[in-house]
Amino acid sequence: MKWHVLRPLWVAIGLVGMIFVARVFLVPDDFGVHGQNFTYGFYRLSNVQEWKDFPVKYQGRESCLECHEENLQQINSSSHEPIECENCHGPSIGHPEPNEYLPLDKDRALCLRCHAFLEYPNSARGELISIVDRTHKRRYECVKCHNPHDPKELYE
Amino acid sequence: MTCSRRDFLKEAVGSTLATALPVSAFVFLSTDEAKAAIADSKVRWAFLVDTNKCVGCGLCVKACKNENEIPYDAAVTRTWVERYVVTKDGETHIDSPMGGRDGFIDDKIRDEEIDPENIDKAFFVPKLCNQCDNPACVQVCPVGATYQTDDGIVLIDRDWCIGCGYCIMACPYGVRFFHPEHKVADKCNFCYHRISKGMQPACVECCSFGARRLANLRDPDDPVTKIITTERVAVLKDEYGTKPHVFYLGLDTNVR
């Protein structure tokens, strides 16, 4: 075969060779088939650990119990017992150090998530005590009158 | 055609060797080796959603966004809650404003007033990644950036993802989205960082009504596994053959 025909072929072969060389440097050592098969298990193994090391933000009520036992006792003996502290007080990562205060959500909208009246038959929503937002003390925060840790208790 | 005895023997031995050599390349494993090779794990995560208990407060969505650093005001979310209102004329009204992040406070659906007298049934359905046994999203990934772990969770390698979006199109459940900050595909992973530390996923922990629960299907004593194996549960879009692992109690046919 003539040289001018072969030349592009050598260039193409050279490029492919370069890809294989570059691959050695660019692809991490732990990249390959792990787990069950190629279809679902072709990945970089160290990524699993990276996801496990993702920071936890919601610490759970056990961590609140360490300092706020009184508040927990009060809410645990009320009908609001199943509500997690962090649903209203915000995720407790970084509390009490360095953040002494958590951003407490006192907005009406937070209470209305459960307590806005929706006339839905056979829905669990209908079993909750609810108000019509338009007609019930429109401009006030719920916590002005209701103690969220013991909703039966009314302030003055 | 003639064939001498010598030629016949020669060719017979030759062809036997030619077939035997490739077979010898196979490795024969003992039972234990085979088990290790297919990564037979002691954990297979699954999820149980009790739609009868959900009240649509959306605190799960809020917790998920905070826990997993999903931009709070972006219209993307790893889990969401849908509202279904079936009226007497046979119509199904569905909405999920901001994925139900702020709950369902208004009785209007997509600005449409619905007469309460006219409602047959209404309910809320939380949705999240199904962590399928045959994940369509993983099959289509051209670079190996998404994969299934030994405990059944489908993860995304943020360093490896090129953001092509094939997986977002492939998922029949629409759980994948493009992460606006990391510029990669993203989706629910049952809070892998939490469950691998023995904690509950953020949405499960923040659900006050027990509508969301995590299960380990390989643990026969797990109370949630007992519900999944003994009670009448349904999955979404079974006909796709993806073998989803989010099970629903009280699933209505209107839910798609």
Interface residues (C-beta under 8 A of the other chain):
Chain A: F31 H34 G35 Q36 T39 Y40 G41 F42 Y43 R44 N47 V48 W51 K52 D53 F54 P55 V56 K57 Y58 G60 P82 I83 E84 E86 N87 G90 P91 A109 L112 R113 C114 A116 L118 E119 Y120 P121 N122 S123 A124 R125 L128 D133
Chain B: I38 A39 N52 K53 C54 V55 G56 C57 G58 L59 K62 A63 N66 E67 N68 V85 D102 G103 F104 I105 D106 D107 P116 I119 K121 A122 F123 F124 N134 P135 V138 Q139 G144 A145 T146 Y147 Q148 T149 D150 L155 D157 D159 W160 N189 Y192 H193 R194 S196 K197 M199 Q200 A202 E205 C206 S208 F209 G210
